Amino acid sequence: MGRVEGKFAIVTGAARGTGERTARLLAAEGAQVLLCDVLDAQGEAVAKDIGKRAAYAHLDVTSEPEWAARVADARREHGRIDVLVNNAAVLWMQPLEQTSLADYERVVRVNQVGPFLGMRAVAPAMREAGRGSIVNVSSIDGMSTKSGLVAYSASKWALRGMTRVAAVELGKYGVRVNAVCPEAGNAEMFRPYVPAGVDPEVAASFSQRILKTQMQRSLADKMDDVARMIVFLASDESGSCTGTDFLVDGGNLAGTRIEVGKS
């Protein structure tokens, strides 16, 4: 028996990165998984590779009609929705004075409005079933931030607040809502911000290596750690966990280790 055996889960942003790894792990642990993304070819390929426990459907998380359609399809085919993982996100890195309103709103629509629509769409099914787990993927930049992230950080801080409100409102129906705050995610998000020829995976972890933070792990290992946390929160093992933040940050918020002598 897997940790989420018999559950049905929807994962957004599942065509690559953390979403893909989460979908694979959920399926490996016994869940039926609907992978959702706008990268259709990649998403379909991942679902096919996972096998009979997975399916793919196009979903623009900013679209209310598309959310309604995906949830209606899921309820018709599976009869329930046990897990929602709001993972889809976009990154925009520009100083405050260089961030246009259009860029700011685009980030907020995907990273904040998307999870709002998702939570609202699945709430009736979970409420009727008397159970469910929603996992919102926030960020370490929703806990403590850096320059150049006014839009991204705003969306990720907001997602933590939305998580707590939803947990309070839905808890009496047996629905748990939590936020995961990773230090690392899909390296492809960084590609537009690194020079040509530079591996985005290296760029994504550059600051952590320079600052000599607590733990040094590959980006792939870090994303696997995030996926394992999400599966824990999706499972019944986390039955008393709701309305809170789960950091998967390698100890970054604990502080910075500075080399001052031999150790």
N, C-alpha and C positions, 0 to 999 in steps of 0.2 A: 504494500500500500504506500503510495506516495503521500507527501505532506499536504497536497491539495487535491487528492484523489476525488474525482467526481464533480469538481467545481468547474464552472464556466467563467472564463475571464476575458475581458477586453483590454487590450494594450494599445495605446496610441503611440505614434512615433516608433513603430515596431520594425521598420524596414532595415534599421542599422543601429549601431551603437548600443546604448544601455537598453533601449526598448527591445531590440532583437535578442539580446542576451537574456532579458527577463522573460520574453515569450518562450525561448528555448527551455529555460529552467522550469517555468511553470508547466510546460508540456511534459518535461522529463519527470516532474513530480506528480503527474497524474491528471492535470487539468486539461480541459478542452479550451483552446485559446483562439480568439479572433484577433488577428494582427491588423491594425489599421494605420494608414499612412497616406500621403499623397505621392510617394515614390512607388508607383504601382508595380513596375517591373521588379524592383528590388524586393518589395514586400511579398509579391507572389512567389519569387524564388525562395525566400526564407521559409514561407509557409510550406511550400512543396518539399523543401529539404527536411523540415521538422517531421512531416508525415501526417498520418491520419488524425492526430490530435490537434491539428492547426488548420486554419482557413484564413484567407486574406480578403479584406474589403477596403475600398477607397473611402477615406474620411478626411475631409477638411474640418479640423476641429473648431474653426471659427464659424462654421455653418450650422445654424439651428436646424434647418430641414435635414441635413445629412446626419446629424446626431439622432434625430427622431427616426429616420429610416433605419440606421444601423441597430438601434435599440429594439425597434419593432421587429426587424428580421431576427435578431437574437432571441427575443422572447417567443417568437413563433416557432423557431427551430429547436431551441433548447428549453423553453419554458421558464427560464429564470436567468438572472445575471448575479453571480456570486461575487465577482471581483472586477473592479475598474482600476486600471493603472493609467493615470494621466501623466504621460511621459513626454508627449510631443512639445517641442520648444524650438525657438530660434534665438540666436545670439546677435546682438548689435553692439559694437564697441566704438564709441565716439565720445569726446568730451561734451559736457552739458551744452556749451554754446554752439557746438557744431551738430547737435542732434536736432533734426527737423521734427516737426509735429507728426508728419507722416511716418517717419521711421519709428518714433516713440509709440505711436498708435498701432503700428504693425506688430511690434514686439508684444504689446499689451494684449492685442487681440489673440495671438497664438498662445502666449504663456499664461495669461490670466483669464481672458474670456473663454478660451477653449476648455480649461478645467471646470469653470463655472457651468458651461453648457453641458459638459459631460456628467458632472455630479447631479445636476438638475434632471438630466435625461434618465439616469439609472435609478434615481431615488424611489420612484413609485414601485418599480419591480422589487427592489430590495426591501422596501417597507412592507409590501404585501407578503413577501417571503419570511419576514421577521429576522432577516440576517443579511450580512453583506460586508464587504471590506473595500473601501476606496483608498487608494494610495496615490497621493499627489507628489510628483517629483519636483521638489524645490531645488535649492542649491546652497552651497556654502556662502554664495553671494547674496543669499536671502537671510543670512545671519550676520555677516560682516563683509564689507565690500571693498572695492578698489576703484580707482579713478577710471573714467571711460565707460562705466557700466550703468549710467543713470536709468536707462530704459530697462535693461535686463534685471538689475537689482530691484527696481521698483516692482516689476512683475513677480519676482520670486519672493520678496517680502510679503506682497499682497497674498500670494498663494498660501503662505503659512497662516495668515489671518483667516482666509476663507476656509481653510482646513478646520480650524478650531470652531468656527461658527457652525459648519456642517456637522461636526462631531457632536456639538451640543444639541442641535436640532434633531438629528437622526438617531442619537443614541438610544432613545426610548423605544425605537423600533428594532433594536438589535443590530444596527448598522454602525460600523466603526470607520473612522476617517483619520488618516495619519499623513504626515509629510516626511519624506526622505530628503535629506540635504547632503548631496554628494559634493566632494571636492573635485571630482573628475567626471567627464562625460565624453560624448562622441567627438573625436578629434577633428572630424570633418567640419564641425561648427567653426573651428579656428582657421580653416583654410584661407578664407578671404583676407585674413589679417596677418599672414606670414609671408615673407619674401618667396619668390619663385625658387623652387629647388629645395626648400626647407621642409622637412617632414612635419606635418601638422601635429603628429603625436608627440614629437620632441617639443614643439612650441607649447603644446597644451600643458606640459608638465615642467616647463622651463623655470618658472618662478618658484615652484616647490623645491626644485633641485638647488637653485641658487640660495634660497633661504635656509636650506638644511633643516627642513621640518621633521617632525617626529618619525615618520615611516616612509621608506622608499620602496615603492612597488610599481610595476609596469602599469601603463594605462589600461591594458586588457585586464589585469588582475583587479584593478580598482573598479572597473565596470562590473566585473563578476561579483565583487563584494557588494556593490549596490543592488545587483539583481538578487543576491541571496537575502539581503535585508527586505526587499520588496516581497519575495516569496514568503518570508517569515511573517510579514504583516498581512499577507493574503491568507495565510493558513490559520487554523484554529489554535495553533500554539500561542498566538498573540491575542488571545481572547480578552485580556484585560487592558490591552493597549489601544487607546483612542485619544484623539485631540492633541497630539503632541508631535514633536520633531525628533527624527532619528538621524543623527549625524553619521555619515560614512565619509570621514574627512581625513583619516590618517593622523589625527591629532593636531591638525593645523590650527584649530581655534583654541587649543590648549596653550599655545604660545610658540615662539620661535626659538630654536636651539642655535646659539651662537658659539662658534669655535673660539675659545679663549685660552686654550692650552691643550696639552696632550691628555688624552683620556684612555 
